[in-house]
Amino acid sequence: MTVTLDKVVPWGRSFEEYAATFVLSKEDLEKRFLDCGGGPASFNCVLTRLGGRIISADPIYRFDSIDIKKCINETYEGIMEQTRKNKEEFIWGAIPSIEALGRVRMDAMKEFLSDYTAGIKEGRYVDASLPSLPFKDGEFDIAMVFSSPFSL
Ligand SMILES: C[S@@+](CC[C@H](N)C(=O)[O-])C[C@H]1O[C@@H](n2cnc3c(N)ncnc32)[C@H](O)[C@@H]1O
């Protein structure tokens, strides 16, 4: 899979959004996770800090933290502007406003970046793309994909 960062729009969700969306219980958090298309989400970082076991797979993990951070900073305002233009298309609930959305996303991506270099070394962020992943059968208890062009 050929990936160039100018085609990537990094937009990372928080641990809390993952836990709420996938209705993860305390027991679930003790299982072995695979996050496909993990991108710049903070789920891997926070779960690891809590003592959990997780590998995130995404083709953007072939880039280093400096390049991903640059990409985040270059695309952030554009995404916010698009969201402002299409505000009525979204349901504003847990995230009540565009400003709150920007804060939640940027905080999650900063948390991801703070963990990324260590996570690469520990094999928690793996450069891989669906549908062909470099993992063995039975390596994970829960595999997740959190990605939708229509969600916040
Ligand atoms: C909208 S982002 C969501 C990131 C994260 N799951 C979250 O919710 O914050 C989608 C991610 O899917 C990744 N992606 C796109 N095609 C993929 C593929 N074939 N296999 C794995 N990841 C892919 C992108 O690089 C991007 O990081």
PDBQT file of the ligand as one rigid body, heavy atoms in Angstrom, charges set to zero:
ROOT
HETATM    1  C1  LIG A 201     -10.405   8.611  10.508  1.00  0.00    +0.000 C 
HETATM    2  S1  LIG A 201      -8.848   7.888  11.010  1.00  0.00    +0.000 S 
HETATM    3  C2  LIG A 201      -9.389   7.153  12.538  1.00  0.00    +0.000 C 
HETATM    4  C3  LIG A 201      -8.239   6.931  13.480  1.00  0.00    +0.000 C 
HETATM    5  C4  LIG A 201      -8.646   6.250  14.821  1.00  0.00    +0.000 C 
HETATM    6  N1  LIG A 201      -9.229   4.950  14.610  1.00  0.00    +0.000 N 
HETATM    7  C5  LIG A 201      -9.598   7.120  15.594  1.00  0.00    +0.000 C 
HETATM    8  O1  LIG A 201     -10.802   6.802  15.653  1.00  0.00    +0.000 OA
HETATM    9  O2  LIG A 201      -9.156   8.147  16.128  1.00  0.00    +0.000 OA
HETATM   10  C6  LIG A 201      -8.732   6.473   9.906  1.00  0.00    +0.000 C 
HETATM   11  C7  LIG A 201      -7.363   5.780   9.927  1.00  0.00    +0.000 C 
HETATM   12  O3  LIG A 201      -7.447   4.612   9.107  1.00  0.00    +0.000 OA
HETATM   13  C8  LIG A 201      -6.186   4.426   8.493  1.00  0.00    +0.000 C 
HETATM   14  N2  LIG A 201      -6.338   3.515   7.351  1.00  0.00    +0.000 N 
HETATM   15  C9  LIG A 201      -6.764   3.824   6.100  1.00  0.00    +0.000 A 
HETATM   16  N3  LIG A 201      -6.751   2.712   5.317  1.00  0.00    +0.000 NA
HETATM   17  C10 LIG A 201      -6.312   1.686   6.099  1.00  0.00    +0.000 A 
HETATM   18  C11 LIG A 201      -6.085   0.293   5.872  1.00  0.00    +0.000 A 
HETATM   19  N4  LIG A 201      -6.303  -0.280   4.675  1.00  0.00    +0.000 N 
HETATM   20  N5  LIG A 201      -5.632  -0.462   6.902  1.00  0.00    +0.000 NA
HETATM   21  C12 LIG A 201      -5.404   0.099   8.126  1.00  0.00    +0.000 A 
HETATM   22  N6  LIG A 201      -5.604   1.425   8.387  1.00  0.00    +0.000 NA
HETATM   23  C13 LIG A 201      -6.050   2.193   7.386  1.00  0.00    +0.000 A 
HETATM   24  C14 LIG A 201      -5.751   5.829   8.147  1.00  0.00    +0.000 C 
HETATM   25  O4  LIG A 201      -4.332   5.913   7.940  1.00  0.00    +0.000 OA
HETATM   26  C15 LIG A 201      -6.231   6.614   9.367  1.00  0.00    +0.000 C 
HETATM   27  O5  LIG A 201      -5.214   6.752  10.340  1.00  0.00    +0.000 OA
ENDROOT
TORSDOF 0
